Amino acid sequence: MRAAARYSAYSAAGSLLLTTLAAAPAGSAPGVPDALAAAEARGTAIAAARAREEGIDFGKCTDDQDVPDVVECGTVSVPLDYAHPDGKQITLSVSRVLATHRDPRNSKRKVPRQGALVYNPGGPGASGMYFPLVGTLPRWRRIAAAYDLVGYAPRGVAPSAPLSCQDPKRFFKGPAQAPTHPSESYKKKRVAEAKAYARGCAQRSGSGLRYYNSLNNARDLDVLRAALDERKLTFMGASYGTYYGAVYATLFPSHVRRMVLDSAVNPDPAQIWYRSNLEQSAAFESRWTDFREWIARYDDVYGLGDTAEKVRRSYDSARARLATAPAGGVVGPGQLQGAFLTAGYYDGFWPSRAAALSAYLKGDPEPLVRIAGPVAETATAAENSSAVYTAVECNDAPWPTDWKVWDRDNTRLARVAPFETWDNAWVNLPCAYWPAPRQKPLDVRTGPGELPPVLIMAAERDAATPYDGALEMNRRLAGSVLVTERDAGTHGVAGGPNACVNAHLDAYLLRGRLPARHAAACAGHPEPKPETQAGRSLKQSERDSLKGKADQR
């Protein structure tokens, strides 16, 4: 999701502004009729019973499942529409590496298996097929000893009945502009593109488009649990995965064994998804400031300015040059902004982005082209991911259908948070013209004793899923515990570089232990050190983020 903030970068003025922006879209989706809800519940039970009987025939992965040979793969069938469980079925791809039983601290001890740990990295639109590989990383070996590591591609994500909204050959449009204060003519162009994209989703994905939503993702998760022959689910979700994990916990609380929600989405129905994206755009302004302040501290390395404001001017200078002369013919302001947005997710990307910007302004565009240029080989996967993201968010909830509402809200917000506001709006604008019926968001909530204690983890300055979301998730899931990484902003903290965070993760998954208090805090992990070789630091960042918290947005 692109999603709720309390950060200081947009200050009290920005916070006050957000309270005036679209408290709720005009109109509301009708509630799900009792008869339909009952039919979907029955359909889920039927599909789960069928899946438990059939199981999953794991074996060698196929070419379209696209994972290394050390991983085994299988499939599970789920109804497209749970109200009709014997109707059309779609096939979800599943990946697994069995528990190793090897204790990395004591080679003579055989670790007992605790079951399957199912993971989702977020999105919507991200695949978890590569997740089982994290068991090879030192930080994950204790968990990999006790659990079968299970990933899967959710409905719509290739190769699980993949969605598409446009020809992948047309997906990477570059070089692209990315005005922070767009003209009326530019807005008119983007509105037309959003309408065409929404039509393309309907044309290429057919009448089943409406069934790609968070409620069905949660139902699919219960069918997968049954197919794995797990009486109760142990689940770990990151980013958007925390939202439908929480939906699952609300729908099936008695089916949960343990649940980790890493970088939690704000589950308040009023936030899903229009307001959530506005607040996310405000939060990215804060993280963008953090990044510029870090660059300024290393002015002797990068030469981009010794204050955050001077670094901004260097960035704006690059944007202006790229607008008239794209780097390598492919990197314009839009590609530059996209590359720097990733630095808002992971501070491990800070050195490579700073080095590339520095090199470009000194006359060497190659590092910037390398990190920001489109990669044609990834177009099909990227288009699929974008289609799923759009379908799920548009289907999940009501959105404003009047362009004037979007224009008003984003124009106001861009005055105090220009970095990501309009680019975020363009990504989500197809939802204004969406051809499928909208859901009413589930009121995510559990009462005392209904659900086993859930572990919520969050970084205090995460921009992609701002910290207020974790606080709200903690309030809504009775008995949950929030572990906070203080003064840090990496999106996805579990299994990362923070030993304190990882100790809480291990204690919970391996022994069922949670901090004694309602919440716990860890000091932030160290910020990255600068490097002048953009390519080398990029590779290091990619190694650091192999833990799999790949939220595509």
C-alpha positions as CSV (number, residue, x, y, z in Angstrom):
1,M,0.0,0.0,0.0
2,R,1.2,3.5,-0.5
3,A,-0.7,4.4,3.9
4,A,-1.0,7.1,8.5
5,A,1.7,9.3,10.1
6,R,2.5,11.4,13.1
7,Y,6.0,12.5,12.0
8,S,7.4,15.9,12.7
9,A,8.5,16.8,9.1
10,Y,5.1,18.1,8.1
11,S,4.8,19.5,11.7
12,A,1.6,20.7,13.3
13,A,0.5,22.5,10.2
14,G,0.7,19.3,8.2
15,S,-1.1,17.4,10.9
16,L,-3.9,19.9,11.0
17,L,-4.1,19.9,7.2
18,L,-4.6,16.1,7.2
19,T,-7.6,16.4,9.5
20,T,-9.4,18.5,6.9
21,L,-8.6,16.2,3.9
22,A,-11.3,13.7,3.0
23,A,-12.3,12.4,6.3
24,A,-14.3,9.9,4.3
25,P,-15.1,9.6,0.6
26,A,-18.5,10.8,-0.5
27,G,-21.0,8.0,-0.1
28,S,-20.4,4.6,1.5
29,A,-20.4,1.1,0.4
30,P,-23.4,-1.0,1.5
31,G,-22.8,-3.5,4.2
32,V,-22.4,-7.1,3.1
33,P,-25.9,-8.7,3.3
34,D,-26.2,-11.3,6.0
35,A,-27.1,-14.0,3.4
36,L,-24.0,-13.3,1.4
37,A,-21.7,-13.2,4.4
38,A,-23.1,-16.6,5.6
39,A,-22.6,-18.0,2.1
40,E,-19.0,-16.9,2.0
41,A,-18.3,-18.3,5.5
42,R,-19.8,-21.7,4.4
43,G,-17.9,-21.5,1.2
44,T,-14.6,-21.0,3.1
45,A,-15.3,-23.9,5.3
46,I,-16.1,-26.1,2.3
47,A,-13.0,-25.0,0.5
48,A,-10.8,-25.6,3.6
49,A,-12.2,-29.1,4.2
50,R,-11.5,-30.0,0.6
51,A,-8.0,-28.6,0.8
52,R,-7.2,-30.5,4.0
53,E,-8.3,-33.7,2.3
54,E,-6.3,-33.1,-0.9
55,G,-3.2,-31.5,0.7
56,I,-0.4,-30.1,-1.4
57,D,1.8,-32.3,-3.5
58,F,5.1,-30.6,-3.1
59,G,7.9,-31.3,-5.6
60,K,10.2,-29.7,-8.1
61,C,9.2,-26.1,-8.9
62,T,8.0,-25.3,-12.4
63,D,9.6,-22.7,-14.6
64,D,6.7,-20.2,-14.0
65,Q,7.1,-20.7,-10.2
66,D,10.7,-19.4,-10.8
67,V,12.5,-20.3,-7.6
68,P,15.8,-22.1,-7.0
69,D,16.0,-25.9,-6.8
70,V,16.5,-25.9,-3.0
71,V,12.9,-24.9,-2.7
72,E,10.0,-27.3,-3.4
73,C,6.7,-26.1,-4.8
74,G,3.0,-27.1,-5.0
75,T,-0.4,-25.6,-5.6
76,V,-3.7,-25.3,-3.8
77,S,-7.1,-24.6,-5.4
78,V,-9.4,-21.9,-4.0
79,P,-12.8,-20.6,-5.2
80,L,-12.7,-17.4,-7.2
81,D,-16.0,-16.5,-5.4
82,Y,-16.4,-18.0,-1.9
83,A,-20.1,-17.6,-2.1
84,H,-19.9,-20.3,-4.8
85,P,-17.3,-22.8,-3.5
86,D,-18.0,-25.3,-6.2
87,G,-17.8,-22.7,-9.0
88,K,-14.7,-21.5,-10.8
89,Q,-11.5,-22.4,-9.0
90,I,-8.1,-20.6,-9.2
91,T,-4.7,-22.1,-8.4
92,L,-2.3,-20.6,-5.9
93,S,1.4,-21.4,-6.1
94,V,3.1,-22.4,-2.8
95,S,6.8,-22.7,-2.0
96,R,8.4,-24.5,1.0
97,V,11.6,-25.4,2.6
98,L,11.2,-28.0,5.4
99,A,12.4,-27.3,8.9
100,T,16.1,-28.1,9.2
101,H,16.0,-29.3,12.9
102,R,19.6,-28.0,13.2
103,D,20.3,-25.8,16.1
104,P,22.9,-23.2,14.9
105,R,24.1,-22.8,18.5
106,N,24.4,-26.5,19.3
107,S,25.1,-28.9,16.5
108,K,24.3,-31.9,18.6
109,R,20.7,-30.8,19.4
110,K,17.8,-31.7,17.2
111,V,15.3,-29.0,17.2
112,P,11.7,-30.2,17.3
113,R,9.4,-29.0,14.4
114,Q,6.7,-26.5,15.4
115,G,4.8,-26.5,12.2
116,A,4.7,-24.2,9.1
117,L,5.4,-20.5,9.2
118,V,3.5,-18.9,6.4
119,Y,4.7,-15.5,5.2
120,N,3.4,-12.6,3.0
121,P,5.6,-9.7,2.1
122,G,2.9,-7.1,1.4
123,G,2.0,-5.1,-1.6
124,P,-0.7,-5.8,-2.4
125,G,0.9,-7.5,-5.4
126,A,4.1,-8.9,-3.9
127,S,5.0,-12.6,-4.0
128,G,6.2,-14.6,-1.1
129,M,7.6,-17.4,-3.3
130,Y,11.2,-16.6,-2.4
131,F,10.6,-16.4,1.4
132,P,11.8,-19.9,2.2
133,L,15.3,-18.9,1.1
134,V,15.6,-16.7,4.2
135,G,16.4,-19.8,6.2
136,T,19.9,-19.7,4.8
137,L,20.6,-16.3,6.4
138,P,22.2,-16.4,9.9
139,R,19.5,-14.2,11.4
140,W,16.8,-16.7,10.4
141,R,18.5,-20.1,11.1
142,R,16.9,-20.7,14.5
143,I,13.5,-20.1,13.1
144,A,14.3,-22.2,10.1
145,A,15.3,-25.1,12.4
146,A,11.8,-25.2,14.0
147,Y,9.5,-24.3,11.2
148,D,8.8,-25.2,7.6
149,L,9.2,-21.9,5.8
150,V,6.2,-21.4,3.5
151,G,5.7,-18.7,1.0
152,Y,3.0,-18.3,-1.7
153,A,1.8,-16.0,-4.5
154,P,-1.6,-14.6,-3.4
155,R,-4.5,-14.6,-5.9
156,G,-3.6,-12.4,-8.9
157,V,0.1,-12.5,-8.3
158,A,1.9,-14.6,-11.0
159,P,1.7,-17.5,-11.3
160,S,-1.5,-17.6,-9.2
161,A,-4.2,-16.7,-11.7
162,P,-2.3,-13.5,-12.6
163,L,-4.0,-10.2,-13.2
164,S,-3.1,-7.7,-15.9
165,C,-4.3,-4.2,-16.7
166,Q,-2.2,-3.3,-19.7
167,D,0.3,-4.7,-22.2
168,P,3.6,-5.2,-20.2
169,K,5.5,-3.8,-23.1
170,R,3.9,-0.4,-22.4
171,F,4.3,-0.6,-18.6
172,F,7.7,1.1,-18.3
173,K,7.1,4.6,-19.6
174,G,10.3,6.5,-19.7
175,P,11.7,9.0,-19.4
176,A,8.9,10.4,-17.3
177,Q,8.1,13.7,-15.7
178,A,7.1,13.9,-12.0
179,P,6.0,17.5,-11.3
180,T,5.5,18.2,-7.6
181,H,3.0,20.9,-8.5
182,P,1.5,19.8,-11.7
183,S,-0.2,22.0,-14.3
184,E,-3.8,21.7,-15.3
185,S,-2.9,20.2,-18.6
186,Y,-0.7,17.6,-16.9
187,K,-3.5,16.7,-14.5
188,K,-5.9,16.3,-17.4
189,K,-3.5,13.9,-19.1
190,R,-3.1,11.8,-15.9
191,V,-6.8,11.6,-15.4
192,A,-7.2,10.3,-18.9
193,E,-4.5,7.7,-18.2
194,A,-6.2,6.6,-15.0
195,K,-9.5,6.1,-16.7
196,A,-7.8,4.1,-19.5
197,Y,-6.0,2.0,-16.9
198,A,-9.2,1.2,-15.0
199,R,-10.9,0.2,-18.3
200,G,-7.9,-2.0,-19.1
201,C,-8.1,-3.9,-15.8
202,A,-11.8,-4.7,-16.6
203,Q,-11.0,-5.7,-20.2
204,R,-7.9,-7.8,-19.5
205,S,-9.1,-9.4,-16.2
206,G,-12.8,-10.0,-17.0
207,S,-15.8,-10.3,-14.7
208,G,-13.8,-12.0,-11.9
209,L,-11.9,-8.7,-11.2
210,R,-14.2,-8.0,-8.2
211,Y,-13.0,-11.1,-6.3
212,Y,-9.4,-9.9,-5.9
213,N,-9.7,-8.2,-2.5
214,S,-8.4,-8.4,1.1
215,L,-11.4,-10.5,2.4
216,N,-10.7,-13.2,-0.2
217,N,-7.0,-13.0,0.5
218,A,-7.8,-13.8,4.2
219,R,-10.1,-16.7,3.1
220,D,-7.4,-18.0,0.8
221,L,-5.0,-18.0,3.8
222,D,-7.4,-20.2,5.8
223,V,-7.6,-22.7,2.8
224,L,-3.8,-22.7,2.6
225,R,-3.6,-23.4,6.4
226,A,-5.9,-26.4,5.9
227,A,-4.0,-27.6,2.8
228,L,-0.8,-27.6,4.9
229,D,-2.6,-29.7,7.5
230,E,-2.1,-27.1,10.1
231,R,-4.8,-27.1,12.8
232,K,-3.8,-23.5,13.6
233,L,-1.9,-21.0,11.6
234,T,1.4,-19.5,12.4
235,F,1.6,-16.4,10.1
236,M,4.0,-13.5,9.5
237,G,2.9,-10.6,7.4
238,A,4.8,-7.4,6.5
239,S,3.3,-4.1,5.3
240,Y,0.0,-4.9,3.5
241,G,0.4,-8.5,4.7
242,T,-0.3,-7.1,8.2
243,Y,-3.7,-5.8,7.1
244,Y,-5.0,-9.0,5.7
245,G,-3.4,-10.9,8.5
246,A,-5.5,-8.8,10.9
247,V,-8.5,-9.4,8.7
248,Y,-7.8,-13.1,9.0
249,A,-7.5,-12.8,12.8
250,T,-10.9,-11.0,12.9
251,L,-12.6,-13.6,10.7
252,F,-10.9,-16.7,12.1
253,P,-9.5,-15.9,15.6
254,S,-9.7,-19.6,16.8
255,H,-7.6,-20.7,13.8
256,V,-4.5,-18.6,14.9
257,R,-1.6,-20.1,16.7
258,R,0.9,-17.2,16.5
259,M,0.9,-14.1,14.3
260,V,3.6,-11.5,13.6
261,L,2.6,-8.3,12.0
262,D,5.7,-6.4,10.8
263,S,5.3,-2.7,9.9
264,A,1.5,-2.6,10.5
265,V,-1.0,-0.9,8.3
266,N,-3.6,1.2,10.1
267,P,-6.7,-1.1,10.0
268,D,-9.2,1.6,10.9
269,P,-11.9,1.2,8.2
270,A,-12.0,5.0,7.7
271,Q,-8.3,4.8,6.6
272,I,-8.8,2.1,3.9
273,W,-7.4,3.2,1.5
274,Y,-7.9,6.8,0.3
275,R,-7.0,8.6,3.5
276,S,-4.3,6.0,4.2
277,N,-2.4,7.1,1.1
278,L,-2.7,10.8,1.9
279,E,-1.1,10.2,5.3
280,Q,1.6,8.0,3.8
281,S,2.5,10.8,1.4
282,A,2.9,13.2,4.4
283,A,5.1,10.6,6.2
284,F,7.4,10.2,3.2
285,E,8.2,13.9,3.4
286,S,9.5,13.3,6.9
287,R,11.6,10.4,5.8
288,W,12.9,12.3,2.8
289,T,14.1,15.0,5.3
290,D,15.9,12.2,7.3
291,F,17.7,11.1,4.2
292,R,18.7,14.6,3.2
293,E,20.0,15.3,6.7
294,W,22.1,12.1,6.5
295,I,23.6,13.2,3.1
296,A,24.4,16.6,4.5
297,R,26.4,15.0,7.4
298,Y,28.6,13.5,4.7
299,D,29.1,16.5,2.5
300,D,32.8,15.7,2.4
301,V,31.9,12.5,0.6
302,Y,29.0,13.5,-1.7
303,G,29.4,17.2,-2.1
304,L,25.6,17.7,-2.3
305,G,25.4,20.3,0.5
306,D,26.0,20.5,4.2
307,T,22.4,21.2,5.1
308,A,19.2,19.4,4.2
309,E,18.0,22.4,2.3
310,K,21.2,22.5,0.2
311,V,20.8,18.8,-0.5
312,R,17.3,19.5,-1.7
313,R,18.6,22.1,-4.1
314,S,21.1,19.6,-5.5
315,Y,18.2,17.1,-6.0
316,D,16.0,19.8,-7.6
317,S,18.9,20.7,-9.9
318,A,19.2,17.1,-11.1
319,R,15.4,17.0,-11.6
320,A,15.6,20.1,-13.8
321,R,18.4,18.8,-15.9
322,L,16.8,15.4,-16.3
323,A,13.5,17.0,-17.5
324,T,15.3,18.4,-20.6
325,A,18.0,15.8,-21.1
326,P,17.2,12.3,-19.6
327,A,20.2,10.4,-18.4
328,G,21.0,7.6,-20.8
329,G,17.9,8.6,-22.7
330,V,15.8,6.7,-20.1
331,V,16.0,8.4,-16.7
332,G,13.9,11.4,-16.3
333,P,12.5,13.1,-13.1
334,G,10.0,10.3,-12.6
335,Q,12.7,7.6,-12.6
336,L,14.9,9.7,-10.3
337,Q,11.9,10.1,-7.9
338,G,11.2,6.4,-8.0
339,A,14.8,5.5,-7.1
340,F,14.9,8.0,-4.2
341,L,11.5,6.8,-3.0
342,T,13.0,3.4,-2.3
343,A,15.4,5.1,0.0
344,G,12.3,6.1,2.0
345,Y,11.6,2.5,2.6
346,Y,15.2,1.2,3.4
347,D,18.0,3.3,4.7
348,G,20.3,0.6,3.3
349,F,19.7,2.3,-0.1
350,W,20.9,5.7,1.1
351,P,24.6,5.4,0.1
352,S,23.8,4.2,-3.4
353,R,21.3,6.9,-4.1
354,A,23.5,9.7,-2.7
355,A,26.5,8.4,-4.6
356,A,24.5,8.2,-7.9
357,L,23.1,11.7,-7.5
358,S,26.6,13.1,-6.7
359,A,28.1,11.3,-9.7
360,Y,25.4,12.6,-12.0
361,L,25.8,16.2,-11.0
362,K,29.6,15.8,-11.5
363,G,29.1,14.6,-15.0
364,D,28.8,10.8,-14.7
365,P,25.2,9.6,-15.4
366,E,26.1,5.8,-15.4
367,P,25.4,5.1,-11.6
368,L,22.1,6.9,-11.8
369,V,21.0,5.0,-15.0
370,R,22.0,1.7,-13.3
371,I,19.8,2.3,-10.2
372,A,16.9,4.2,-11.8
373,G,16.6,3.0,-15.4
374,P,13.9,0.6,-16.3
375,V,14.8,-3.1,-16.7
376,A,12.9,-4.5,-19.6
377,E,13.1,-8.1,-18.3
378,T,11.1,-7.2,-15.2
379,A,8.2,-5.4,-17.1
380,T,5.8,-8.4,-17.0
381,A,6.3,-9.0,-13.3
382,A,6.1,-5.3,-12.5
383,E,2.9,-4.8,-14.6
384,N,1.3,-7.8,-12.8
385,S,2.3,-6.5,-9.4
386,S,0.8,-3.1,-10.2
387,A,-2.4,-4.7,-11.5
388,V,-2.9,-6.6,-8.3
389,Y,-2.1,-3.6,-6.1
390,T,-4.7,-1.5,-8.0
391,A,-7.4,-4.3,-8.0
392,V,-7.1,-5.0,-4.3
393,E,-7.1,-1.4,-3.1
394,C,-9.8,-0.3,-5.4
395,N,-12.0,-3.3,-4.6
396,D,-11.5,-3.1,-0.8
397,A,-13.3,0.2,0.0
398,P,-15.1,3.3,-1.3
399,W,-13.0,5.9,-3.0
400,P,-13.9,9.5,-4.0
401,T,-15.3,9.4,-7.6
402,D,-15.1,13.1,-8.1
403,W,-11.8,14.3,-9.5
404,K,-12.3,17.6,-7.7
405,V,-11.9,15.9,-4.3
406,W,-8.6,14.3,-5.4
407,D,-7.4,17.6,-6.8
408,R,-8.3,19.6,-3.7
409,D,-6.8,17.1,-1.2
410,N,-3.5,16.5,-3.1
411,T,-3.0,20.2,-4.0
412,R,-3.3,21.1,-0.3
413,L,-1.1,18.3,0.9
414,A,1.6,18.9,-1.8
415,R,2.2,22.4,-0.3
416,V,3.7,20.9,2.8
417,A,4.7,17.4,1.5
418,P,5.7,17.7,-2.2
419,F,8.1,14.8,-2.4
420,E,5.6,11.9,-2.9
421,T,2.1,13.4,-2.9
422,W,1.2,13.6,-6.5
423,D,3.1,10.5,-7.6
424,N,1.1,8.6,-5.0
425,A,-2.1,10.1,-6.2
426,W,-1.5,9.1,-9.8
427,V,-0.8,5.5,-8.7
428,N,-4.2,5.3,-7.0
429,L,-6.3,7.5,-9.3
430,P,-7.7,4.5,-11.3
431,C,-9.8,3.8,-8.1
432,A,-11.8,6.9,-8.9
433,Y,-13.0,5.3,-12.1
434,W,-13.1,1.6,-11.0
435,P,-15.5,-0.6,-12.9
436,A,-16.1,-3.2,-10.2
437,P,-18.2,-3.1,-7.0
438,R,-16.5,-1.8,-3.9
439,Q,-16.3,-3.7,-0.5
440,K,-17.1,-2.2,2.9
441,P,-13.8,-2.6,4.9
442,L,-14.1,-5.1,7.7
443,D,-14.0,-3.6,11.2
444,V,-10.7,-5.3,12.3
445,R,-11.1,-5.9,16.0
446,T,-10.9,-8.8,18.6
447,G,-12.0,-8.9,22.2
448,P,-10.1,-10.1,25.2
449,G,-9.4,-13.8,25.0
450,E,-10.7,-14.3,21.5
451,L,-7.2,-14.4,19.9
452,P,-3.8,-15.6,21.0
453,P,-1.4,-12.7,21.7
454,V,-0.2,-11.2,18.5
455,L,3.3,-9.7,18.1
456,I,3.3,-6.3,16.3
457,M,6.6,-4.8,15.2
458,A,7.2,-1.3,13.8
459,A,9.9,1.3,13.2
460,E,9.0,4.7,14.7
461,R,9.8,6.6,11.5
462,D,8.6,4.2,8.9
463,A,7.0,6.2,6.1
464,A,5.4,3.4,4.1
465,T,3.3,2.2,7.1
466,P,3.6,5.0,9.6
467,Y,3.8,4.4,13.3
468,D,0.2,5.5,14.1
469,G,-0.9,2.4,12.2
470,A,1.0,0.1,14.6
471,L,-0.6,1.9,17.6
472,E,-4.1,1.5,16.1
473,M,-3.4,-2.2,15.3
474,N,-2.2,-2.7,18.9
475,R,-5.4,-1.1,20.2
476,R,-7.7,-3.2,18.0
477,L,-6.2,-6.6,18.6
478,A,-6.8,-7.3,22.3
479,G,-3.8,-8.8,24.1
480,S,-1.3,-7.9,21.3
481,V,2.1,-6.5,22.1
482,L,3.9,-3.8,20.1
483,V,7.7,-3.8,19.8
484,T,9.0,-0.5,18.5
485,E,12.4,0.2,16.9
486,R,13.0,3.8,18.1
487,D,14.4,6.6,15.9
488,A,14.5,4.3,12.9
489,G,12.5,4.2,9.7
490,T,13.2,1.0,7.8
491,H,10.1,-0.6,6.4
492,G,10.1,-4.2,7.7
493,V,12.1,-4.7,10.9
494,A,11.7,-8.4,11.7
495,G,14.8,-10.5,10.8
496,G,16.7,-7.4,9.9
497,P,19.9,-5.8,11.4
498,N,18.5,-5.0,14.9
499,A,19.5,-7.7,17.3
500,C,17.0,-6.5,20.0
501,V,14.1,-6.7,17.5
502,N,15.2,-10.2,16.4
503,A,15.4,-11.4,20.0
504,H,11.8,-10.5,20.5
505,L,10.9,-12.3,17.2
506,D,12.8,-15.4,18.2
507,A,11.3,-15.5,21.7
508,Y,7.8,-15.3,20.3
509,L,8.0,-17.7,17.4
510,L,10.2,-20.3,19.2
511,R,8.9,-20.1,22.7
512,G,5.7,-18.2,22.6
513,R,7.1,-15.5,24.8
514,L,6.2,-11.8,24.6
515,P,7.5,-8.8,26.5
516,A,5.9,-8.6,30.0
517,R,4.4,-5.2,29.3
518,H,1.9,-4.1,26.7
519,A,4.8,-2.7,24.6
520,A,8.5,-2.8,24.4
521,A,11.2,-0.7,22.7
522,C,14.5,-1.3,21.0
523,A,17.1,1.3,20.2
524,G,17.3,2.0,16.5
525,H,19.9,0.1,14.3
526,P,22.9,2.2,13.2
527,E,22.5,4.3,10.1
528,P,24.5,3.3,7.1
529,K,28.0,4.5,6.4
530,P,28.6,6.4,3.2
531,E,30.3,4.9,0.1
532,T,31.4,6.7,-3.0
533,Q,30.9,3.7,-5.3
534,A,27.2,3.6,-6.0
535,G,27.2,0.1,-7.5
536,R,29.0,-1.4,-4.5
537,S,26.7,0.1,-1.9
538,L,23.6,-0.9,-3.9
539,K,24.7,-4.5,-3.8
540,Q,25.3,-4.3,-0.1
541,S,21.9,-2.8,0.4
542,E,20.3,-5.6,-1.6
543,R,22.1,-8.1,0.6
544,D,20.8,-6.3,3.7
545,S,17.3,-6.4,2.5
546,L,17.3,-10.1,1.4
547,K,15.2,-10.8,4.5
548,G,12.3,-10.4,2.1
549,K,10.4,-7.3,3.2
550,A,9.7,-6.5,-0.4
551,D,6.7,-4.1,-0.3
552,Q,6.4,-3.1,-3.9
553,R,5.0,0.3,-3.0
